[in-house]
Amino acid sequence: MFKKKKTNILISFTVLASLLAFNFVLFPVNADEILTEEEEASMQQQIQELQEKIDKYRQAIIQHQQQGQSLENEISILNDQISRAELEIQRTNLSIQELKQQIAQKEEMIREIERRVDLEKTALSELIREISMYDDVSTLEIILGREKLSDFLSELRALENFQDQIQATLVEIYKLKDKIEEEKMTLQEQKEEQVGLRIVQEEQKIILESKKAQKRHLLEQTKGQEELYAQLVSKTRQDIEAIKNRLYQLKGITTDGELRFEDAYKFAKFASIYTGIRPAFLLAILSRESGLGKNVGTGTWRVDMKPSQRPYFLQICEKLGLDPDQQPVSKKVWYGWGGAMGPAQFIPTTWLGYEQRVAQITGNNPPSPWNVKDAFTASALYLVNKGADQQTYYAEWKAAMMYLAGSNWDKPYLAFYGDQVMALATEFQKDIDALEQK
């Protein structure tokens, strides 16, 4: 009996050694899914080259916009915007491909760590099984069953090694499980970013078609003649009533979401007096948010708002004497929770952070995120906090990007948002200049 047991122990040592040695060997990844270092470097180089071209077009557009109005200049701007949009779509496509490879790599890494955990568990089971064999036999029986005392001492040392190895294996298993959770979290973020990139790409395609349509319409109206373009501009700017009554879309309010441009400008101008923000820029931000806001105001706080935000939402509604179930909030979207309130799309905790300053400016105490005047003021305060009161192109562009993406504002594939806000601001500035007879 004892010799058989001894044989089992020796065999188990061999098996265990193999398991532990194999435990640190990485499994090969699928070569069809993962880029080589050279391919990855080539893709990065292509993205960089596209970005440099996009930046050149952006600078050209800014220069054209600073020049006087002419048909030639307007066509040049549209051509640059079209070329830039085409390049942005190409760059986003490459970014999607790159992220796809990173996701495949991350998934393979997680599978590898899980295999390592399984191996550690197998090794642990073997260790525990061998130790348990000694529980059925007394120390005296083990000693008497060995031909030499040295054999018993060797097995005793082996038993101690088993116990040490159990402790080390348990520690390794816990480390690997923590690593799995960490990698899964990163993987989830990458998958969310991939979905976001596809949405961005669709948005870029819409912008491209819009610019092409604008160019066609302009050429149809002017027949390529500067004189006809000058007449068109003059007629448009002289029709002040048309500018005043043009509808300004604003989502997230309890009315039908439409304001006359003149009224929207008054709210923006009011916010400008107290914050130093440029009215045209504020109008552009809120207009762009409404343009993107298919989910704005279509959600409910019970379903779409992050649980940690709900008590603050109820606090806001209680102060205002409002039924929380009747107040519109943004719907949950692909990248996370909804629950943003009003035209400025503030989450409850952010709103509460600006509430006192808004009340001091508007005189509404407490202010309401669904009140247009309060929302314009809160948005202006937030943007000024991001540097928009400098009123330079780059300062406003950066503030717009931070309004959209927060700490991720400098992601190159999101730059189209800031560009479009600034283009809108340019158009709104023309309307404002007409209203102010400048």
DRENKE-697701 format. One record per residue (C-alpha): residue number from 1; residue in one letter; chain; x, y, z. Coordinates in steps of 0.2 Angstrom, whole numbers, plus 5000, padded with zeros to 4 digits. Layout:
DRENKE-697701
[NUM; 'A'; 'A'; [X; Y; Z]];
...
This chain:
DRENKE-697701
[1; 'M'; 'A'; [5000; 5000; 5000]];
[2; 'F'; 'A'; [5014; 5012; 5005]];
[3; 'K'; 'A'; [5024; 5009; 4990]];
[4; 'K'; 'A'; [5009; 5012; 4979]];
[5; 'K'; 'A'; [5006; 5028; 4988]];
[6; 'K'; 'A'; [5025; 5033; 4985]];
[7; 'T'; 'A'; [5023; 5030; 4967]];
[8; 'N'; 'A'; [5008; 5041; 4966]];
[9; 'I'; 'A'; [5018; 5055; 4974]];
[10; 'L'; 'A'; [5032; 5054; 4962]];
[11; 'I'; 'A'; [5020; 5054; 4947]];
[12; 'S'; 'A'; [5011; 5069; 4955]];
[13; 'F'; 'A'; [5027; 5078; 4956]];
[14; 'T'; 'A'; [5030; 5076; 4937]];
[15; 'V'; 'A'; [5012; 5081; 4933]];
[16; 'L'; 'A'; [5013; 5096; 4944]];
[17; 'A'; 'A'; [5029; 5102; 4937]];
[18; 'S'; 'A'; [5023; 5100; 4920]];
[19; 'L'; 'A'; [5007; 5110; 4924]];
[20; 'L'; 'A'; [5017; 5124; 4933]];
[21; 'A'; 'A'; [5029; 5126; 4919]];
[22; 'F'; 'A'; [5016; 5126; 4906]];
[23; 'N'; 'A'; [5006; 5139; 4916]];
[24; 'F'; 'A'; [5017; 5153; 4910]];
[25; 'V'; 'A'; [5018; 5148; 4891]];
[26; 'L'; 'A'; [5007; 5160; 4881]];
[27; 'F'; 'A'; [4995; 5152; 4868]];
[28; 'P'; 'A'; [4998; 5159; 4850]];
[29; 'V'; 'A'; [4984; 5171; 4844]];
[30; 'N'; 'A'; [4975; 5170; 4828]];
[31; 'A'; 'A'; [4986; 5177; 4815]];
[32; 'D'; 'A'; [4971; 5181; 4804]];
[33; 'E'; 'A'; [4963; 5192; 4817]];
[34; 'I'; 'A'; [4979; 5201; 4824]];
[35; 'L'; 'A'; [4989; 5214; 4814]];
[36; 'T'; 'A'; [5008; 5212; 4813]];
[37; 'E'; 'A'; [5019; 5226; 4820]];
[38; 'E'; 'A'; [5023; 5231; 4803]];
[39; 'E'; 'A'; [5004; 5232; 4798]];
[40; 'E'; 'A'; [5000; 5241; 4813]];
[41; 'A'; 'A'; [5013; 5254; 4811]];
[42; 'S'; 'A'; [5008; 5256; 4793]];
[43; 'M'; 'A'; [4990; 5259; 4798]];
[44; 'Q'; 'A'; [4995; 5272; 4811]];
[45; 'Q'; 'A'; [5006; 5281; 4797]];
[46; 'Q'; 'A'; [4990; 5281; 4786]];
[47; 'I'; 'A'; [4980; 5289; 4800]];
[48; 'Q'; 'A'; [4993; 5302; 4804]];
[49; 'E'; 'A'; [4994; 5307; 4785]];
[50; 'L'; 'A'; [4976; 5308; 4784]];
[51; 'Q'; 'A'; [4975; 5319; 4800]];
[52; 'E'; 'A'; [4988; 5331; 4793]];
[53; 'K'; 'A'; [4978; 5333; 4777]];
[54; 'I'; 'A'; [4962; 5336; 4787]];
[55; 'D'; 'A'; [4971; 5349; 4797]];
[56; 'K'; 'A'; [4977; 5358; 4781]];
[57; 'Y'; 'A'; [4959; 5359; 4775]];
[58; 'R'; 'A'; [4953; 5365; 4792]];
[59; 'Q'; 'A'; [4966; 5380; 4792]];
[60; 'A'; 'A'; [4961; 5384; 4774]];
[61; 'I'; 'A'; [4943; 5385; 4779]];
[62; 'I'; 'A'; [4947; 5396; 4793]];
[63; 'Q'; 'A'; [4957; 5408; 4782]];
[64; 'H'; 'A'; [4943; 5408; 4769]];
[65; 'Q'; 'A'; [4930; 5412; 4782]];
[66; 'Q'; 'A'; [4940; 5427; 4788]];
[67; 'Q'; 'A'; [4940; 5434; 4770]];
[68; 'G'; 'A'; [4926; 5445; 4762]];
[69; 'Q'; 'A'; [4910; 5436; 4755]];
[70; 'S'; 'A'; [4911; 5431; 4737]];
[71; 'L'; 'A'; [4905; 5417; 4727]];
[72; 'E'; 'A'; [4923; 5411; 4723]];
[73; 'N'; 'A'; [4927; 5411; 4742]];
[74; 'E'; 'A'; [4911; 5402; 4747]];
[75; 'I'; 'A'; [4914; 5388; 4734]];
[76; 'S'; 'A'; [4931; 5387; 4740]];
[77; 'I'; 'A'; [4925; 5384; 4758]];
[78; 'L'; 'A'; [4912; 5371; 4752]];
[79; 'N'; 'A'; [4925; 5362; 4742]];
[80; 'D'; 'A'; [4937; 5362; 4757]];
[81; 'Q'; 'A'; [4923; 5356; 4768]];
[82; 'I'; 'A'; [4919; 5342; 4756]];
[83; 'S'; 'A'; [4937; 5336; 4754]];
[84; 'R'; 'A'; [4939; 5337; 4773]];
[85; 'A'; 'A'; [4923; 5327; 4776]];
[86; 'E'; 'A'; [4929; 5313; 4764]];
[87; 'L'; 'A'; [4946; 5312; 4773]];
[88; 'E'; 'A'; [4938; 5311; 4790]];
[89; 'I'; 'A'; [4927; 5297; 4784]];
[90; 'Q'; 'A'; [4943; 5288; 4778]];
[91; 'R'; 'A'; [4952; 5291; 4794]];
[92; 'T'; 'A'; [4937; 5285; 4805]];
[93; 'N'; 'A'; [4936; 5269; 4794]];
[94; 'L'; 'A'; [4955; 5266; 4798]];
[95; 'S'; 'A'; [4952; 5270; 4816]];
[96; 'I'; 'A'; [4937; 5257; 4816]];
[97; 'Q'; 'A'; [4949; 5244; 4808]];
[98; 'E'; 'A'; [4963; 5248; 4821]];
[99; 'L'; 'A'; [4951; 5246; 4835]];
[100; 'K'; 'A'; [4944; 5230; 4829]];
[101; 'Q'; 'A'; [4961; 5223; 4829]];
[102; 'Q'; 'A'; [4964; 5229; 4847]];
[103; 'I'; 'A'; [4948; 5221; 4852]];
[104; 'A'; 'A'; [4953; 5204; 4845]];
[105; 'Q'; 'A'; [4969; 5206; 4853]];
[106; 'K'; 'A'; [4961; 5210; 4870]];
[107; 'E'; 'A'; [4949; 5196; 4868]];
[108; 'E'; 'A'; [4963; 5184; 4865]];
[109; 'M'; 'A'; [4972; 5190; 4880]];
[110; 'I'; 'A'; [4957; 5187; 4891]];
[111; 'R'; 'A'; [4955; 5170; 4885]];
[112; 'E'; 'A'; [4974; 5167; 4888]];
[113; 'I'; 'A'; [4972; 5173; 4906]];
[114; 'E'; 'A'; [4957; 5162; 4908]];
[115; 'R'; 'A'; [4966; 5147; 4902]];
[116; 'R'; 'A'; [4980; 5151; 4915]];
[117; 'V'; 'A'; [4967; 5152; 4929]];
[118; 'D'; 'A'; [4961; 5134; 4923]];
[119; 'L'; 'A'; [4978; 5128; 4924]];
[120; 'E'; 'A'; [4981; 5135; 4941]];
[121; 'K'; 'A'; [4965; 5127; 4947]];
[122; 'T'; 'A'; [4971; 5110; 4940]];
[123; 'A'; 'A'; [4987; 5112; 4949]];
[124; 'L'; 'A'; [4979; 5117; 4965]];
[125; 'S'; 'A'; [4967; 5102; 4964]];
[126; 'E'; 'A'; [4982; 5090; 4962]];
[127; 'L'; 'A'; [4991; 5098; 4977]];
[128; 'I'; 'A'; [4976; 5096; 4988]];
[129; 'R'; 'A'; [4973; 5078; 4982]];
[130; 'E'; 'A'; [4990; 5073; 4986]];
[131; 'I'; 'A'; [4990; 5081; 5004]];
[132; 'S'; 'A'; [4973; 5073; 5008]];
[133; 'M'; 'A'; [4981; 5056; 5005]];
[134; 'Y'; 'A'; [4991; 5058; 5020]];
[135; 'D'; 'A'; [4976; 5062; 5031]];
[136; 'D'; 'A'; [4971; 5044; 5030]];
[137; 'V'; 'A'; [4988; 5037; 5036]];
[138; 'S'; 'A'; [4996; 5040; 5053]];
[139; 'T'; 'A'; [5014; 5046; 5054]];
[140; 'L'; 'A'; [5020; 5030; 5061]];
[141; 'E'; 'A'; [5013; 5020; 5047]];
[142; 'I'; 'A'; [5021; 5031; 5034]];
[143; 'I'; 'A'; [5038; 5029; 5043]];
[144; 'L'; 'A'; [5037; 5010; 5044]];
[145; 'G'; 'A'; [5031; 5009; 5026]];
[146; 'R'; 'A'; [5047; 5017; 5020]];
[147; 'E'; 'A'; [5063; 5007; 5017]];
[148; 'K'; 'A'; [5074; 5021; 5023]];
[149; 'L'; 'A'; [5072; 5036; 5034]];
[150; 'S'; 'A'; [5078; 5047; 5021]];
[151; 'D'; 'A'; [5063; 5042; 5010]];
[152; 'F'; 'A'; [5051; 5048; 5024]];
[153; 'L'; 'A'; [5061; 5064; 5026]];
[154; 'S'; 'A'; [5060; 5067; 5007]];
[155; 'E'; 'A'; [5041; 5065; 5007]];
[156; 'L'; 'A'; [5040; 5076; 5022]];
[157; 'R'; 'A'; [5049; 5090; 5013]];
[158; 'A'; 'A'; [5038; 5087; 4998]];
[159; 'L'; 'A'; [5023; 5089; 5009]];
[160; 'E'; 'A'; [5029; 5105; 5015]];
[161; 'N'; 'A'; [5032; 5111; 4997]];
[162; 'F'; 'A'; [5015; 5106; 4992]];
[163; 'Q'; 'A'; [5008; 5117; 5006]];
[164; 'D'; 'A'; [5019; 5132; 5001]];
[165; 'Q'; 'A'; [5014; 5129; 4983]];
[166; 'I'; 'A'; [4995; 5129; 4987]];
[167; 'Q'; 'A'; [4997; 5146; 4995]];
[168; 'A'; 'A'; [5007; 5153; 4980]];
[169; 'T'; 'A'; [4994; 5145; 4968]];
[170; 'L'; 'A'; [4980; 5153; 4977]];
[171; 'V'; 'A'; [4988; 5170; 4977]];
[172; 'E'; 'A'; [4991; 5168; 4958]];
[173; 'I'; 'A'; [4973; 5163; 4955]];
[174; 'Y'; 'A'; [4967; 5179; 4963]];
[175; 'K'; 'A'; [4979; 5190; 4954]];
[176; 'L'; 'A'; [4974; 5182; 4937]];
[177; 'K'; 'A'; [4955; 5185; 4941]];
[178; 'D'; 'A'; [4959; 5203; 4945]];
[179; 'K'; 'A'; [4968; 5204; 4929]];
[180; 'I'; 'A'; [4953; 5197; 4920]];
[181; 'E'; 'A'; [4941; 5210; 4927]];
[182; 'E'; 'A'; [4953; 5224; 4922]];
[183; 'E'; 'A'; [4955; 5218; 4904]];
[184; 'K'; 'A'; [4936; 5215; 4902]];
[185; 'M'; 'A'; [4933; 5233; 4908]];
[186; 'T'; 'A'; [4945; 5239; 4895]];
[187; 'L'; 'A'; [4938; 5228; 4882]];
[188; 'Q'; 'A'; [4920; 5235; 4886]];
[189; 'E'; 'A'; [4927; 5252; 4884]];
[190; 'Q'; 'A'; [4935; 5248; 4867]];
[191; 'K'; 'A'; [4918; 5240; 4861]];
[192; 'E'; 'A'; [4909; 5256; 4866]];
[193; 'E'; 'A'; [4921; 5266; 4857]];
[194; 'Q'; 'A'; [4920; 5255; 4841]];
[195; 'V'; 'A'; [4901; 5258; 4842]];
[196; 'G'; 'A'; [4904; 5277; 4844]];
[197; 'L'; 'A'; [4916; 5277; 4829]];
[198; 'R'; 'A'; [4902; 5270; 4818]];
[199; 'I'; 'A'; [4890; 5283; 4824]];
[200; 'V'; 'A'; [4903; 5296; 4821]];
[201; 'Q'; 'A'; [4906; 5289; 4803]];
[202; 'E'; 'A'; [4887; 5290; 4799]];
[203; 'E'; 'A'; [4887; 5308; 4805]];
[204; 'Q'; 'A'; [4902; 5312; 4794]];
[205; 'K'; 'A'; [4893; 5305; 4779]];
[206; 'I'; 'A'; [4878; 5316; 4783]];
[207; 'I'; 'A'; [4889; 5331; 4784]];
[208; 'L'; 'A'; [4897; 5327; 4767]];
[209; 'E'; 'A'; [4881; 5325; 4758]];
[210; 'S'; 'A'; [4874; 5341; 4766]];
[211; 'K'; 'A'; [4890; 5351; 4760]];
[212; 'K'; 'A'; [4888; 5343; 4742]];
[213; 'A'; 'A'; [4870; 5348; 4742]];
[214; 'Q'; 'A'; [4874; 5366; 4748]];
[215; 'K'; 'A'; [4887; 5368; 4734]];
[216; 'R'; 'A'; [4874; 5362; 4721]];
[217; 'H'; 'A'; [4861; 5373; 4727]];
[218; 'L'; 'A'; [4872; 5388; 4727]];
[219; 'L'; 'A'; [4878; 5385; 4710]];
[220; 'E'; 'A'; [4860; 5383; 4704]];
[221; 'Q'; 'A'; [4855; 5400; 4712]];
[222; 'T'; 'A'; [4870; 5410; 4706]];
[223; 'K'; 'A'; [4874; 5400; 4689]];
[224; 'G'; 'A'; [4892; 5403; 4694]];
[225; 'Q'; 'A'; [4891; 5422; 4693]];
[226; 'E'; 'A'; [4898; 5433; 4706]];
[227; 'E'; 'A'; [4885; 5447; 4702]];
[228; 'L'; 'A'; [4871; 5435; 4705]];
[229; 'Y'; 'A'; [4879; 5429; 4722]];
[230; 'A'; 'A'; [4881; 5447; 4728]];
[231; 'Q'; 'A'; [4862; 5450; 4724]];
[232; 'L'; 'A'; [4858; 5434; 4733]];
[233; 'V'; 'A'; [4868; 5439; 4749]];
[234; 'S'; 'A'; [4861; 5457; 4749]];
[235; 'K'; 'A'; [4843; 5451; 4747]];
[236; 'T'; 'A'; [4845; 5439; 4761]];
[237; 'R'; 'A'; [4853; 5451; 4773]];
[238; 'Q'; 'A'; [4840; 5464; 4769]];
[239; 'D'; 'A'; [4826; 5453; 4774]];
[240; 'I'; 'A'; [4827; 5456; 4792]];
[241; 'E'; 'A'; [4810; 5450; 4796]];
[242; 'A'; 'A'; [4814; 5433; 4788]];
[243; 'I'; 'A'; [4830; 5432; 4799]];
[244; 'K'; 'A'; [4820; 5436; 4815]];
[245; 'N'; 'A'; [4806; 5424; 4812]];
[246; 'R'; 'A'; [4817; 5410; 4806]];
[247; 'L'; 'A'; [4814; 5395; 4818]];
[248; 'Y'; 'A'; [4828; 5390; 4830]];
[249; 'Q'; 'A'; [4826; 5372; 4835]];
[250; 'L'; 'A'; [4829; 5369; 4853]];
[251; 'K'; 'A'; [4826; 5351; 4861]];
[252; 'G'; 'A'; [4824; 5347; 4879]];
[253; 'I'; 'A'; [4811; 5360; 4884]];
[254; 'T'; 'A'; [4793; 5356; 4888]];
[255; 'T'; 'A'; [4786; 5367; 4874]];
[256; 'D'; 'A'; [4787; 5362; 4855]];
[257; 'G'; 'A'; [4805; 5365; 4855]];
[258; 'E'; 'A'; [4805; 5379; 4843]];
[259; 'L'; 'A'; [4810; 5398; 4846]];
[260; 'R'; 'A'; [4810; 5412; 4834]];
[261; 'F'; 'A'; [4829; 5416; 4830]];
[262; 'E'; 'A'; [4826; 5434; 4837]];
[263; 'D'; 'A'; [4821; 5427; 4854]];
[264; 'A'; 'A'; [4835; 5414; 4854]];
[265; 'Y'; 'A'; [4847; 5428; 4851]];
[266; 'K'; 'A'; [4840; 5438; 4865]];
[267; 'F'; 'A'; [4843; 5424; 4877]];
[268; 'A'; 'A'; [4861; 5421; 4870]];
[269; 'K'; 'A'; [4864; 5440; 4871]];
[270; 'F'; 'A'; [4858; 5440; 4889]];
[271; 'A'; 'A'; [4870; 5426; 4894]];
[272; 'S'; 'A'; [4884; 5435; 4885]];
[273; 'I'; 'A'; [4882; 5451; 4895]];
[274; 'Y'; 'A'; [4885; 5441; 4911]];
[275; 'T'; 'A'; [4898; 5428; 4905]];
[276; 'G'; 'A'; [4908; 5436; 4891]];
[277; 'I'; 'A'; [4903; 5422; 4879]];
[278; 'R'; 'A'; [4900; 5426; 4860]];
[279; 'P'; 'A'; [4881; 5424; 4857]];
[280; 'A'; 'A'; [4884; 5416; 4840]];
[281; 'F'; 'A'; [4895; 5403; 4847]];
[282; 'L'; 'A'; [4882; 5399; 4861]];
[283; 'L'; 'A'; [4868; 5398; 4848]];
[284; 'A'; 'A'; [4879; 5386; 4838]];
[285; 'I'; 'A'; [4882; 5375; 4853]];
[286; 'L'; 'A'; [4864; 5373; 4858]];
[287; 'S'; 'A'; [4858; 5371; 4840]];
[288; 'R'; 'A'; [4871; 5358; 4837]];
[289; 'E'; 'A'; [4866; 5349; 4853]];
[290; 'S'; 'A'; [4848; 5349; 4847]];
[291; 'G'; 'A'; [4853; 5343; 4830]];
[292; 'L'; 'A'; [4862; 5328; 4837]];
[293; 'G'; 'A'; [4849; 5326; 4851]];
[294; 'K'; 'A'; [4837; 5312; 4843]];
[295; 'N'; 'A'; [4836; 5305; 4861]];
[296; 'V'; 'A'; [4835; 5322; 4870]];
[297; 'G'; 'A'; [4819; 5324; 4880]];
[298; 'T'; 'A'; [4813; 5306; 4875]];
[299; 'G'; 'A'; [4818; 5297; 4891]];
[300; 'T'; 'A'; [4812; 5295; 4908]];
[301; 'W'; 'A'; [4821; 5297; 4925]];
[302; 'R'; 'A'; [4816; 5280; 4931]];
[303; 'V'; 'A'; [4823; 5271; 4916]];
[304; 'D'; 'A'; [4836; 5281; 4908]];
[305; 'M'; 'A'; [4844; 5290; 4922]];
[306; 'K'; 'A'; [4859; 5283; 4931]];
[307; 'P'; 'A'; [4853; 5277; 4948]];
[308; 'S'; 'A'; [4866; 5288; 4957]];
[309; 'Q'; 'A'; [4859; 5304; 4949]];
[310; 'R'; 'A'; [4841; 5300; 4953]];
[311; 'P'; 'A'; [4840; 5308; 4971]];
[312; 'Y'; 'A'; [4847; 5324; 4964]];
[313; 'F'; 'A'; [4835; 5324; 4950]];
[314; 'L'; 'A'; [4821; 5322; 4963]];
[315; 'Q'; 'A'; [4828; 5336; 4973]];
[316; 'I'; 'A'; [4828; 5348; 4958]];
[317; 'C'; 'A'; [4810; 5343; 4954]];
[318; 'E'; 'A'; [4805; 5346; 4972]];
[319; 'K'; 'A'; [4812; 5363; 4973]];
[320; 'L'; 'A'; [4803; 5368; 4957]];
[321; 'G'; 'A'; [4787; 5360; 4962]];
[322; 'L'; 'A'; [4787; 5349; 4947]];
[323; 'D'; 'A'; [4781; 5331; 4944]];
[324; 'P'; 'A'; [4797; 5321; 4940]];
[325; 'D'; 'A'; [4787; 5309; 4929]];
[326; 'Q'; 'A'; [4782; 5323; 4918]];
[327; 'Q'; 'A'; [4799; 5331; 4915]];
[328; 'P'; 'A'; [4809; 5326; 4899]];
[329; 'V'; 'A'; [4826; 5319; 4901]];
[330; 'S'; 'A'; [4838; 5312; 4888]];
[331; 'K'; 'A'; [4836; 5293; 4883]];
[332; 'K'; 'A'; [4849; 5281; 4887]];
[333; 'V'; 'A'; [4862; 5279; 4873]];
[334; 'W'; 'A'; [4875; 5267; 4867]];
[335; 'Y'; 'A'; [4889; 5274; 4877]];
[336; 'G'; 'A'; [4880; 5275; 4894]];
[337; 'W'; 'A'; [4866; 5282; 4904]];
[338; 'G'; 'A'; [4854; 5296; 4899]];
[339; 'G'; 'A'; [4845; 5307; 4910]];
[340; 'A'; 'A'; [4852; 5324; 4904]];
[341; 'M'; 'A'; [4840; 5339; 4907]];
[342; 'G'; 'A'; [4834; 5353; 4896]];
[343; 'P'; 'A'; [4842; 5362; 4881]];
[344; 'A'; 'A'; [4859; 5363; 4890]];
[345; 'Q'; 'A'; [4859; 5344; 4893]];
[346; 'F'; 'A'; [4866; 5344; 4910]];
[347; 'I'; 'A'; [4865; 5329; 4922]];
[348; 'P'; 'A'; [4858; 5333; 4939]];
[349; 'T'; 'A'; [4874; 5335; 4949]];
[350; 'T'; 'A'; [4882; 5346; 4936]];
[351; 'W'; 'A'; [4866; 5357; 4936]];
[352; 'L'; 'A'; [4867; 5359; 4955]];
[353; 'G'; 'A'; [4885; 5364; 4953]];
[354; 'Y'; 'A'; [4879; 5379; 4942]];
[355; 'E'; 'A'; [4862; 5382; 4950]];
[356; 'Q'; 'A'; [4867; 5396; 4962]];
[357; 'R'; 'A'; [4877; 5406; 4949]];
[358; 'V'; 'A'; [4862; 5404; 4937]];
[359; 'A'; 'A'; [4850; 5410; 4950]];
[360; 'Q'; 'A'; [4861; 5426; 4953]];
[361; 'I'; 'A'; [4861; 5430; 4935]];
[362; 'T'; 'A'; [4843; 5426; 4929]];
[363; 'G'; 'A'; [4835; 5430; 4946]];
[364; 'N'; 'A'; [4825; 5414; 4945]];
[365; 'N'; 'A'; [4828; 5405; 4962]];
[366; 'P'; 'A'; [4828; 5391; 4960]];
[367; 'P'; 'A'; [4832; 5391; 4942]];
[368; 'S'; 'A'; [4826; 5377; 4930]];
[369; 'P'; 'A'; [4835; 5367; 4918]];
[370; 'W'; 'A'; [4820; 5367; 4907]];
[371; 'N'; 'A'; [4818; 5386; 4907]];
[372; 'V'; 'A'; [4826; 5393; 4891]];
[373; 'K'; 'A'; [4834; 5408; 4899]];
[374; 'D'; 'A'; [4841; 5397; 4914]];
[375; 'A'; 'A'; [4848; 5384; 4902]];
[376; 'F'; 'A'; [4856; 5397; 4890]];
[377; 'T'; 'A'; [4865; 5405; 4905]];
[378; 'A'; 'A'; [4870; 5388; 4913]];
[379; 'S'; 'A'; [4877; 5383; 4896]];
[380; 'A'; 'A'; [4887; 5399; 4894]];
[381; 'L'; 'A'; [4894; 5397; 4912]];
[382; 'Y'; 'A'; [4900; 5380; 4908]];
[383; 'L'; 'A'; [4908; 5385; 4891]];
[384; 'V'; 'A'; [4916; 5400; 4899]];
[385; 'N'; 'A'; [4923; 5388; 4912]];
[386; 'K'; 'A'; [4931; 5379; 4897]];
[387; 'G'; 'A'; [4939; 5395; 4890]];
[388; 'A'; 'A'; [4926; 5401; 4877]];
[389; 'D'; 'A'; [4926; 5419; 4884]];
[390; 'Q'; 'A'; [4942; 5421; 4875]];
[391; 'Q'; 'A'; [4932; 5422; 4859]];
[392; 'T'; 'A'; [4946; 5416; 4848]];
[393; 'Y'; 'A'; [4943; 5402; 4835]];
[394; 'Y'; 'A'; [4953; 5389; 4844]];
[395; 'A'; 'A'; [4947; 5393; 4862]];
[396; 'E'; 'A'; [4929; 5392; 4856]];
[397; 'W'; 'A'; [4933; 5376; 4846]];
[398; 'K'; 'A'; [4941; 5368; 4861]];
[399; 'A'; 'A'; [4926; 5373; 4873]];
[400; 'A'; 'A'; [4914; 5365; 4860]];
[401; 'M'; 'A'; [4924; 5349; 4860]];
[402; 'M'; 'A'; [4924; 5348; 4879]];
[403; 'Y'; 'A'; [4906; 5351; 4879]];
[404; 'L'; 'A'; [4904; 5336; 4869]];
[405; 'A'; 'A'; [4917; 5324; 4875]];
[406; 'G'; 'A'; [4924; 5331; 4892]];
[407; 'S'; 'A'; [4941; 5324; 4895]];
[408; 'N'; 'A'; [4941; 5315; 4878]];
[409; 'W'; 'A'; [4939; 5332; 4869]];
[410; 'D'; 'A'; [4956; 5329; 4859]];
[411; 'K'; 'A'; [4951; 5313; 4851]];
[412; 'P'; 'A'; [4955; 5317; 4832]];
[413; 'Y'; 'A'; [4939; 5307; 4825]];
[414; 'L'; 'A'; [4928; 5319; 4835]];
[415; 'A'; 'A'; [4935; 5335; 4828]];
[416; 'F'; 'A'; [4921; 5336; 4815]];
[417; 'Y'; 'A'; [4910; 5342; 4830]];
[418; 'G'; 'A'; [4920; 5357; 4834]];
[419; 'D'; 'A'; [4922; 5361; 4816]];
[420; 'Q'; 'A'; [4903; 5360; 4813]];
[421; 'V'; 'A'; [4900; 5371; 4828]];
[422; 'M'; 'A'; [4912; 5384; 4822]];
[423; 'A'; 'A'; [4904; 5384; 4805]];
[424; 'L'; 'A'; [4887; 5386; 4812]];
[425; 'A'; 'A'; [4893; 5400; 4823]];
[426; 'T'; 'A'; [4900; 5409; 4807]];
[427; 'E'; 'A'; [4882; 5408; 4799]];
[428; 'F'; 'A'; [4874; 5414; 4815]];
[429; 'Q'; 'A'; [4886; 5428; 4816]];
[430; 'K'; 'A'; [4880; 5434; 4799]];
[431; 'D'; 'A'; [4862; 5434; 4804]];
[432; 'I'; 'A'; [4866; 5443; 4820]];
[433; 'D'; 'A'; [4876; 5456; 4811]];
[434; 'A'; 'A'; [4861; 5459; 4799]];
[435; 'L'; 'A'; [4850; 5461; 4815]];
[436; 'E'; 'A'; [4862; 5473; 4822]];
[437; 'Q'; 'A'; [4864; 5482; 4805]];
[438; 'K'; 'A'; [4883; 5479; 4806]];
